[in-house]
Amino acid sequence: PPFGRDAYPEEAYIADIDAKTGASLKLTILNASGRIWTMVAGGGASVVYSDTICALGGSSELANYGEYSGAPSEQQTYDYAKTILSMMTREKHDDGKVLIIGGGIANFTNVAATFKGIVRSLEEYQVAIKDHSIKIFVRRAGPNYHEGLRMMR
């Protein structure tokens, strides 16, 4: 568990999925009440996104650090996204919340395939997303990214 605390059940759940795949799925909760959540593809990209959020003054509102990479399956990205959305929608924030779905330019990960899992979870949580005033920003490139971005609309 990070920072000498017990792991959240959601962190343990993602670690269990990670242990059973050749892909990489990581999740660390920094501030469960935070308003800025990330779902970033790639370990390097996840560091850049988190560092940028902090550099722009968002460190106290950064809810999580994590990444998914190594061509996870649609089901794995669905489980990952659903876990994050579940935590995001537990409590409201007066200023609403932000979900950043991003990453670098993938080399071999099929962006459309991973986005299918994310889109499924977004569809399941669409009422809660609206109810919690969550704004979603998407930035991704790589194989089949045009199709993936089209699905996100």
Disulfide bonds with the S-S distance in Angstrom:
none
